[in-house]
Amino acid sequence: MRHRNRSAPCGPPTISCDTSPCISCCKSVTCCSLSFPQCLNQTGDARSESSVTERAEPEWSAGEGNESDTLMFDTRESGQLTVKRLDAAEKPLLQLSMPLNDPLDTLPDNMTPDSPLVRLTVGDTAVEALAFNAGLRYLVIQLKDGPASLLDNIKPDMVPLAALQEDTYPVFGIIVAIRPVDDPNHDHLVRFWAPWNLSWEDPVTGSAQSVVAPHFERLLGKSSLRARQASARGGELQVEVDRKASRVRAAGQAVIVLSGQLHL
């Protein structure tokens, strides 16, 4: 991965992690990892491998030598990703621009609402639709419209789910989503699991929005969506689907969880 900064040299590397590991900002390549196909950092990895101290406010350019409002990253699988700082009324937002990954690929014949893959994930909860993106290998399980608690109460049977073989179900990540009838502040709620990557549940996943946001954009007929990932930690996202540019932009607030310096 190469970090491009056309306006200023890089200072010490800093990972600014939103409630989402994929709404992340690095000031040097050293803080980027591709645990997920188009994530800049996975918060769970950072927390488990390092001793970190959270600070309440992101310090995008506080004396660290990088004053650019837009940072660009070249990734092996997803091309160029950009992170842009947006001014907001309360505190700045970080907006990640990523490729649009529409879940319109043909589902494998064995991937049905009653398949073990789906039922081990959502139990007996009623399923409205399935959608699949073969590029990221993300499966969307859309629950029937209902209260937000339907999603909150989902408890995947993780051990047998993780034991399912890739040659049987070519899936890397599972997105469970719902249109909440009792939450007028959100267009859709999601949760994300990738047990085959040792991620029981990801707190907030930007790359999931690159798949599920186009699904709901088409369903609701609107390109600006208000989303929440309903994990225990949770996270709010403002999502834009730009079909003309074939991009999805997801914005959220951030905190610095890790900083350091690399000498080359």
C-alpha positions as CSV (number, residue, x, y, z in Angstrom):
1,M,0.0,0.0,0.0
2,R,1.2,3.5,-0.8
3,H,0.2,6.6,1.0
4,R,-0.2,9.7,-1.1
5,N,-0.2,13.2,0.4
6,R,0.2,15.9,-2.1
7,S,0.2,18.8,0.3
8,A,2.5,18.0,3.2
9,P,4.9,15.3,4.4
10,C,3.7,12.6,6.7
11,G,4.2,12.9,10.4
12,P,4.0,10.1,12.9
13,P,1.4,7.5,11.9
14,T,-2.0,7.8,13.5
15,I,-5.0,5.6,13.3
16,S,-8.2,7.5,13.7
17,C,-10.9,4.9,14.1
18,D,-14.5,5.7,13.9
19,T,-17.0,3.6,15.6
20,S,-16.3,1.7,12.4
21,P,-12.9,0.1,11.6
22,C,-13.5,1.1,8.0
23,I,-14.0,4.8,8.7
24,S,-10.4,5.2,9.5
25,C,-7.6,7.6,8.7
26,C,-3.9,7.0,8.6
27,K,-1.1,9.5,8.3
28,S,1.4,6.8,7.3
29,V,1.2,3.5,5.7
30,T,2.3,1.8,8.9
31,C,-1.1,2.2,10.5
32,C,-3.0,0.6,7.7
33,S,-4.0,-3.0,7.5
34,L,-6.3,-4.9,5.2
35,S,-7.9,-7.3,7.5
36,F,-11.1,-6.7,5.4
37,P,-10.9,-6.3,1.7
38,Q,-11.4,-2.5,1.8
39,C,-10.8,-1.5,5.3
40,L,-8.0,0.8,6.3
41,N,-7.8,-0.6,9.9
42,Q,-9.7,-3.1,12.0
43,T,-10.3,-1.7,15.4
44,G,-10.5,-5.1,17.0
45,D,-7.1,-6.0,15.7
46,A,-5.6,-2.8,17.1
47,R,-7.1,-3.3,20.5
48,S,-6.1,-6.9,20.8
49,E,-2.5,-6.4,19.7
50,S,-1.6,-3.1,21.3
51,S,-2.1,-1.2,24.5
52,V,-4.1,1.8,23.5
53,T,-5.5,4.9,25.2
54,E,-8.7,6.4,23.7
55,R,-9.0,10.2,23.4
56,A,-12.3,11.9,22.9
57,E,-11.4,14.0,19.9
58,P,-9.5,13.1,16.7
59,E,-6.4,15.2,16.1
60,W,-6.2,15.2,12.3
61,S,-3.3,17.7,12.0
62,A,-2.4,18.7,15.6
63,G,1.3,19.5,15.0
64,E,1.9,16.1,13.3
65,G,2.9,17.6,9.9
66,N,-0.1,16.5,7.8
67,E,-2.6,19.3,7.2
68,S,-4.4,17.8,4.2
69,D,-8.2,17.5,4.4
70,T,-8.1,14.5,2.1
71,L,-5.9,11.4,2.4
72,M,-5.6,8.8,-0.4
73,F,-4.7,5.1,-0.1
74,D,-3.9,2.6,-2.9
75,T,-5.2,-0.8,-1.9
76,R,-4.5,-4.1,-3.6
77,E,-8.1,-5.3,-3.9
78,S,-10.2,-2.2,-3.9
79,G,-8.1,0.4,-5.8
80,Q,-8.0,3.9,-4.4
81,L,-9.8,4.7,-1.1
82,T,-10.0,8.3,0.1
83,V,-10.8,9.7,3.6
84,K,-12.0,13.2,3.7
85,R,-12.6,15.4,6.7
86,L,-16.1,17.0,6.7
87,D,-17.0,20.0,9.0
88,A,-20.1,19.3,11.0
89,A,-22.1,21.2,13.6
90,E,-20.9,19.1,16.6
91,K,-17.6,17.7,15.6
92,P,-15.8,16.8,12.3
93,L,-16.8,13.7,10.4
94,L,-14.4,11.4,8.5
95,Q,-15.9,10.3,5.2
96,L,-14.6,7.1,3.5
97,S,-15.1,6.9,-0.2
98,M,-15.0,3.3,-1.5
99,P,-16.1,1.3,-4.6
100,L,-19.8,0.6,-4.9
101,N,-20.3,-3.2,-4.5
102,D,-23.8,-3.9,-5.5
103,P,-25.2,-7.2,-4.2
104,L,-26.7,-8.3,-7.5
105,D,-24.7,-11.5,-8.1
106,T,-26.5,-14.8,-8.5
107,L,-26.9,-16.6,-5.2
108,P,-25.4,-20.2,-5.1
109,D,-28.2,-22.8,-5.3
110,N,-27.6,-23.9,-1.7
111,M,-27.8,-20.3,-0.3
112,T,-31.5,-20.0,0.5
113,P,-33.5,-18.5,3.4
114,D,-33.7,-22.0,5.0
115,S,-30.1,-23.0,4.4
116,P,-27.8,-23.9,7.4
117,L,-25.8,-20.8,6.6
118,V,-28.8,-18.5,7.1
119,R,-30.5,-20.3,9.9
120,L,-27.3,-20.6,12.0
121,T,-27.0,-16.8,11.6
122,V,-30.6,-15.6,12.3
123,G,-32.3,-18.6,13.9
124,D,-36.0,-18.6,13.3
125,T,-36.3,-14.9,12.5
126,A,-38.2,-14.2,9.3
127,V,-36.1,-13.3,6.3
128,E,-37.4,-10.9,3.6
129,A,-34.6,-11.4,1.0
130,L,-31.0,-12.5,0.4
131,A,-28.5,-10.6,-1.7
132,F,-24.9,-11.4,-2.6
133,N,-21.8,-9.7,-3.8
134,A,-19.4,-12.2,-5.2
135,G,-16.4,-9.8,-5.3
136,L,-16.3,-9.2,-1.6
137,R,-18.1,-12.5,-0.9
138,Y,-20.6,-10.6,1.4
139,L,-24.0,-12.1,1.9
140,V,-26.9,-9.7,2.8
141,I,-29.7,-11.2,4.9
142,Q,-32.5,-8.7,5.0
143,L,-35.0,-9.4,7.8
144,K,-38.7,-8.7,7.4
145,D,-39.5,-5.1,8.4
146,G,-40.0,-4.9,12.2
147,P,-38.8,-3.4,15.4
148,A,-35.1,-2.8,15.9
149,S,-35.1,-5.4,18.7
150,L,-35.4,-8.1,16.0
151,L,-31.9,-7.3,14.9
152,D,-30.6,-6.7,18.5
153,N,-31.8,-10.2,19.4
154,I,-30.0,-12.0,16.6
155,K,-27.4,-14.5,18.2
156,P,-25.6,-16.5,15.5
157,D,-24.5,-20.0,16.4
158,M,-20.9,-19.1,15.8
159,V,-19.0,-22.3,16.3
160,P,-21.0,-24.4,13.7
161,L,-21.2,-21.3,11.5
162,A,-17.4,-21.0,11.4
163,A,-17.1,-24.7,10.7
164,L,-19.0,-24.4,7.4
165,Q,-16.6,-24.9,4.6
166,E,-15.8,-22.3,1.9
167,D,-16.3,-24.8,-0.9
168,T,-19.9,-25.2,0.4
169,Y,-20.7,-21.6,1.0
170,P,-18.3,-19.1,-0.7
171,V,-19.0,-16.4,1.9
172,F,-16.5,-14.2,3.7
173,G,-18.8,-11.9,5.6
174,I,-22.5,-11.9,6.6
175,I,-24.5,-8.7,6.8
176,V,-27.9,-8.9,8.6
177,A,-30.0,-5.8,7.9
178,I,-33.5,-4.5,8.7
179,R,-35.7,-1.6,8.0
180,P,-36.8,-0.6,11.6
181,V,-40.5,0.3,11.8
182,D,-40.0,1.9,15.3
183,D,-36.9,4.0,14.4
184,P,-37.6,7.0,12.2
185,N,-34.0,8.2,12.5
186,H,-32.5,5.4,10.5
187,D,-33.2,4.0,7.0
188,H,-31.5,0.7,7.9
189,L,-29.8,-1.0,10.7
190,V,-27.1,-3.6,10.2
191,R,-24.8,-6.1,12.0
192,F,-21.8,-7.9,10.5
193,W,-20.0,-11.2,11.2
194,A,-17.0,-12.8,9.5
195,P,-16.4,-15.9,11.6
196,W,-14.1,-17.4,8.9
197,N,-11.8,-14.4,9.5
198,L,-11.9,-14.8,13.3
199,S,-14.2,-11.8,13.6
200,W,-17.2,-13.0,15.7
201,E,-18.9,-9.6,15.2
202,D,-17.3,-6.5,13.8
203,P,-18.5,-3.4,15.8
204,V,-19.0,-1.2,12.7
205,T,-18.0,-2.1,9.2
206,G,-17.6,0.5,6.5
207,S,-17.1,-2.0,3.7
208,A,-20.5,-3.6,4.6
209,Q,-22.1,-0.3,3.6
210,S,-20.5,-0.5,0.2
211,V,-22.7,-3.6,-0.3
212,V,-25.9,-3.0,1.8
213,A,-26.3,0.7,1.1
214,P,-26.8,0.1,-2.7
215,H,-29.3,-2.6,-1.8
216,F,-31.4,-0.1,0.3
217,E,-30.9,2.7,-2.1
218,R,-32.6,0.7,-4.7
219,L,-35.3,-0.5,-2.3
220,L,-36.1,2.9,-0.9
221,G,-35.4,5.0,-3.9
222,K,-33.1,7.4,-2.1
223,S,-29.3,7.9,-2.4
224,S,-28.7,9.5,1.0
225,L,-29.2,7.0,3.9
226,R,-29.0,7.2,7.6
227,A,-27.5,3.9,9.0
228,R,-26.6,2.5,12.3
229,Q,-24.6,-0.6,13.0
230,A,-26.3,-2.2,16.0
231,S,-23.4,-4.0,17.6
232,A,-22.8,-3.7,21.3
233,R,-20.5,-0.7,20.7
234,G,-22.6,0.6,17.8
235,G,-21.9,3.4,15.4
236,E,-23.8,6.0,13.4
237,L,-23.1,6.5,9.7
238,Q,-24.2,8.9,7.0
239,V,-24.1,7.1,3.7
240,E,-24.3,8.3,0.1
241,V,-24.7,6.1,-2.9
242,D,-23.2,7.7,-6.0
243,R,-24.0,5.4,-8.9
244,K,-22.7,7.8,-11.5
245,A,-19.2,7.6,-9.9
246,S,-19.8,4.0,-8.8
247,R,-18.8,5.0,-5.2
248,V,-20.3,4.7,-1.7
249,R,-19.3,7.3,0.8
250,A,-19.8,6.6,4.5
251,A,-19.1,9.3,7.1
252,G,-18.9,9.0,10.9
253,Q,-17.2,10.4,13.9
254,A,-13.8,9.2,15.0
255,V,-11.4,8.9,17.9
256,I,-7.7,8.2,17.9
257,V,-7.0,4.8,19.5
258,L,-3.4,4.3,18.5
259,S,-0.4,6.5,17.5
260,G,3.2,5.7,16.9
261,Q,6.3,6.4,14.8
262,L,8.1,4.4,12.1
263,H,11.7,5.2,11.2
264,L,12.6,4.0,7.6
